[in-house]
Amino acid sequence: MTNIGYTNMAILMPKKVKYRKQHKGRSRGKAKSATELVFGSFGLKAMQPKWITSRQIEAARRAIIRYLRKGGKLWIRIFPDKSVTRKGTEVPMGGGKGAVDHYVYPIKPGRIIFELEGIPEEEARKAFRTASDKLPVKTKFIKR
């Protein structure tokens, strides 16, 4: 993970993994788990498949935290544990797979990304609207 100049950023990444490098894989079908609200009263649900990077999750989390103002609680229901590799710039073909560059979460439609509790619905809607602008997927506001 190259984080030059980003030392204070709390980037989500696994402490330890069984296998360092992963295949790309295919994201097909709908989410089987985390499709219902469990912790909070309001949620942000993904409506399309995509890879969400740890930086995007962090940016969305910060956008939501701005609306909480010492009240309310936030749950992040996804964790980026899929490694994405990248070869260095101007590296010729061959020489094997590149080094791990960052981590992503391959999201499927119907998966809940964030949950909120302890703030009014209108505030939650605003918070999730700004957070969804930071994410690469179309999202939907849901409530219990």
TAQUI-V271101 format. One record per helix or strand. SS is the DSSP state (hx for helix, st for strand). FROM is the first residue (numbers start at 1). LEN is the number of residues. If there is no record, write none. Layout:
ss->SS from->FROM len->LEN
ss->SS from->FROM len->LEN
//
This chain:
ss->st from->30 len->1
ss->st from->42 len->5
ss->st from->50 len->4
ss->hx from->54 len->15
ss->st from->73 len->4
ss->st from->82 len->5
ss->st from->99 len->9
ss->st from->109 len->1
ss->st from->112 len->6
ss->hx from->121 len->14
ss->st from->139 len->5
//
